Amino acid sequence: MASATSDELKALIREIGIDEELFCSYTALPAQALNDAKHADTKQLKETLLIFKMLEAMFNSRQDAWNWYTKQPIIGFGNTTSSQVMIHNREAGASAVINYIESKILGGFE
């Protein structure tokens, strides 16, 4: 049985227009995370959902948020994207991305 978190992520994935496997590869989620009950409420899923909810507040569409997440190099992350930070740093990467987005929402700059 899927959780509300995985259901929300699946809705996001459908709206962006990509498949679940690609989404998982860009967010460092295990491939089965969205469909496996034992992963349904993990911190990793919740943090991934939080990142995209925060990005929705910054962009006009979920697609724009996805494009920023996957394509916009960030100076503070060594000119890597948020996606690359998540992939290479797993749990610490999610916290770093969340902190960065929070600072941008509050008007911070690099």
C-alpha positions in Angstrom: 0.0 0.0 0.0 1.4 3.4 -1.0 1.6 6.3 1.4 0.2 9.8 0.9 3.8 10.9 0.3 4.5 8.4 -2.5 1.0 9.2 -4.0 1.9 12.9 -4.0 5.2 12.2 -5.6 3.6 10.1 -8.3 1.1 12.9 -9.1 4.1 15.3 -9.4 5.9 12.8 -11.7 2.8 12.5 -13.9 2.4 16.2 -14.1 6.1 16.7 -15.1 5.7 14.1 -17.7 8.5 11.7 -16.9 8.6 8.1 -15.7 9.1 7.1 -12.1 12.5 5.5 -12.9 13.9 8.7 -14.3 12.5 10.7 -11.3 14.2 8.3 -8.9 17.5 8.5 -10.7 17.4 12.3 -10.4 16.4 12.3 -6.8 18.6 9.5 -5.5 15.5 7.5 -4.4 15.7 3.7 -4.7 13.8 2.5 -7.8 11.2 0.7 -5.8 10.7 3.5 -3.2 7.5 4.9 -4.8 5.8 1.5 -5.0 7.1 -0.5 -2.0 5.3 -0.3 1.3 8.5 -0.6 3.3 9.8 2.6 1.7 6.4 4.4 1.8 7.1 6.7 4.7 10.9 7.1 4.7 12.6 10.3 5.5 14.1 10.3 2.0 10.6 10.3 0.3 9.4 13.0 2.7 12.4 15.2 2.1 12.1 14.8 -1.7 8.4 15.8 -1.5 9.3 18.8 0.7 11.9 20.0 -1.8 9.4 20.0 -4.7 6.7 21.7 -2.6 9.2 24.4 -1.7 10.2 24.7 -5.4 6.5 25.1 -6.4 6.4 28.2 -4.2 9.3 29.6 -6.3 8.2 28.7 -9.9 5.1 29.0 -12.1 4.8 25.3 -12.7 6.0 21.9 -11.5 7.8 21.6 -14.9 9.7 24.9 -14.3 10.6 23.6 -10.8 11.8 20.3 -12.3 13.9 22.1 -14.9 15.6 24.2 -12.2 16.2 21.2 -10.0 17.8 19.2 -12.8 19.5 21.9 -14.9 20.4 25.1 -12.9 24.0 25.0 -11.7 24.4 26.5 -8.2 27.6 28.3 -7.3 27.3 27.4 -3.6 27.3 23.7 -4.6 30.4 24.0 -6.8 28.3 24.8 -10.0 26.4 21.5 -9.7 22.6 21.2 -9.8 20.4 20.3 -6.9 19.8 17.0 -8.5 23.6 16.3 -8.5 23.9 17.3 -4.9 21.1 14.8 -4.0 22.7 12.0 -6.1 26.2 12.4 -4.7 25.4 13.2 -1.1 22.2 11.2 -0.5 20.8 12.2 2.9 23.1 15.1 3.5 22.3 16.3 0.0 18.6 16.6 0.7 19.3 18.7 3.8 21.7 21.0 1.8 19.1 21.5 -1.0 16.3 22.2 1.5 18.5 24.7 3.3 19.5 26.4 0.0 15.8 26.7 -1.1 14.8 28.0 2.3 17.4 30.8 2.0 16.3 31.6 -1.6 12.6 31.8 -0.4 13.8 34.2 2.3 15.6 36.4 -0.2 19.1 35.0 0.2 21.6 35.2 -2.6 24.9 33.7 -3.6 
